[in-house]
Amino acid sequence: MAKGADGLTGGTIRSTPISARIMKIAPELRIVAKASIGVEDVDVEAATEMGILVTHAHHGIQLVGVAEGTVAMMLALLKKIRERDEAVKQGRWREPPLQGVYVGRQQAGYAGLTIGIVGLGRIGRRFADLMAPWRVRILAYDPYVEESRFILCNAERVDLQTLLKESDVVSLHVVLTRETRQMIGAEELALMKKARCSSIRHAVRW
């Protein structure tokens, strides 16, 4: 399909990445334009050598959906929604092992959880905005954004190691690049707090 193309476009194309071989098939190719976040499925270095422009564009709807999905998955784990749903279907209710974790700060003195956000791009910022009403403590790591962005997100700027050590929940919102690939491994996971409920331990294993 690439033969004779002046431009290539599409959404997520991880199943058939735009490799150097594909770009060489199209000598007139001038641009690879993705209608999605990230360009990890395009050989950008090869494109640069061949003078081919690589772009990507993401819509506001996409970033809102990702941020809201992050909140949903976090609550599903912390509140043991899946386990509680299964228990109710089996006629069980309010058993101690089904007790979830409180997220937000409470007037009774509970300080709430500490949420760590890696990457304060548009999705990371939206996630921070969604967490604001819960009055949680937010830590953030992003070496490429200005200080004002942390202030607007009501987030404490910390290094990655501090974020991992002090956060109860860590959410990654970074584009996959050579720098971010394998950002979290066994060494980083060892810095984190022990899981406070079984569903979270399962999620870590996944």
Disulfide bonds with the S-S distance in Angstrom:
none
